Amino acid sequence: MSESVSCDGMPVEYVSDAATLNALCVEWASEEFLAVDTEFERTSTFYARIGLLQIADSKCCYLIDPLSIDDWSGFKKLLSTPSCTLVMHSCSEDLSLLQTFLGCLPVSLFDTQLAAAFLGIGFQH
């Protein structure tokens, strides 16, 4: 199931089923960059538990409900696609979550916080 709304002119799509997610992953594999962020819950758990996956491509933002999706094979394949770079900010906790939740990490990654530090902008911006 998928629902669409708009935020500041950019479409936002809610994704809550594996078929839609896996179809999107096939499309995303041809993107050069994807912006990715996670939201997670850490209360009374040893490892963080995923609560929301947010992805933006060149056309749309996607809010992916991980609690209603049971097949992550397409997303795992996407993470192993070297031609599609995931752009994340301060991604150490996101990467830990992906490793715990999916058992894999992205092979192509750009961390905007590290890039800012290397450019002299500062680590906390």
C-alpha positions in Angstrom: 0.0 0.0 0.0 1.2 3.5 -0.8 -0.3 6.9 -0.1 0.9 10.2 -1.5 0.9 13.8 -0.1 3.0 16.8 -0.8 5.4 18.8 1.3 6.8 22.1 0.0 6.0 21.0 -3.6 7.9 17.7 -3.2 5.6 14.6 -3.2 5.8 12.4 -0.1 4.8 8.8 -0.4 4.0 6.5 2.5 5.1 2.9 1.9 3.7 0.1 4.0 4.1 -3.1 2.0 7.0 -5.2 0.7 5.8 -5.2 -2.9 5.9 -1.4 -3.2 9.2 -1.2 -1.4 10.9 -3.9 -3.6 9.5 -2.2 -6.7 10.9 1.2 -5.5 14.3 -0.5 -4.8 14.5 -1.6 -8.4 13.9 2.0 -9.5 16.3 3.5 -6.9 19.1 1.2 -8.1 19.4 3.5 -11.2 19.7 6.7 -9.1 23.1 8.1 -8.6 22.3 9.3 -5.1 19.6 8.6 -2.4 19.2 10.6 0.8 18.5 8.2 3.6 17.7 8.6 7.3 16.3 6.3 10.0 14.3 6.9 13.1 14.7 4.3 15.9 13.7 3.5 19.4 16.3 2.6 22.1 14.2 2.5 25.2 14.7 -0.7 27.2 16.6 -2.4 24.4 20.2 -3.4 23.9 20.1 -2.7 20.2 18.1 0.1 18.6 14.8 -0.9 16.9 13.9 0.7 13.7 10.8 2.9 13.7 10.9 4.6 10.3 13.0 4.6 7.1 13.1 7.9 5.2 14.4 8.0 1.6 14.4 10.8 -1.0 15.3 10.3 -4.6 15.3 13.0 -7.3 11.5 13.0 -7.6 9.9 12.2 -4.3 10.4 11.6 -0.5 9.3 8.2 0.9 8.3 7.4 4.4 8.7 3.6 4.8 7.0 1.8 7.7 9.3 -1.0 8.7 6.9 -2.5 11.1 4.5 -3.5 8.3 7.1 -4.8 5.8 8.3 -8.4 6.0 10.5 -8.7 2.9 13.6 -6.6 2.8 15.4 -8.4 0.0 15.1 -5.6 -2.5 16.5 -3.1 0.0 19.4 -5.3 0.9 20.2 -5.7 -2.8 20.0 -1.9 -3.2 22.5 -1.5 -0.3 24.9 -3.6 -2.3 24.6 -1.5 -5.5 27.9 0.4 -5.8 26.5 2.9 -8.4 23.9 4.2 -6.0 25.4 6.3 -3.2 23.5 6.7 0.0 23.8 10.2 1.4 23.4 10.3 5.2 24.2 12.7 7.9 26.1 11.6 11.0 25.4 8.0 10.0 27.1 5.9 12.7 23.9 5.1 14.5 22.0 4.5 11.3 24.7 2.1 10.1 24.6 0.2 13.4 20.8 0.0 13.1 21.0 -1.3 9.5 23.6 -3.9 10.5 21.4 -5.1 13.4 18.1 -5.0 11.5 19.2 -6.2 8.1 22.6 -7.8 8.6 24.2 -5.7 6.0 25.7 -2.2 5.3 25.7 0.0 2.2 28.7 -0.4 -0.1 28.5 3.2 -1.3 28.1 5.9 1.3 28.5 9.7 1.7 28.3 11.1 5.2 27.6 14.9 5.1 28.8 15.4 8.7 32.2 14.0 7.9 32.4 15.9 4.6 31.6 19.2 6.4 34.4 18.5 8.9 36.9 17.8 6.1 35.9 21.1 4.4 36.5 23.0 7.6 32.8 23.8 8.1 32.8 22.1 11.5 31.8 18.7 12.7 28.5 19.7 14.3 26.9 21.7 11.5 
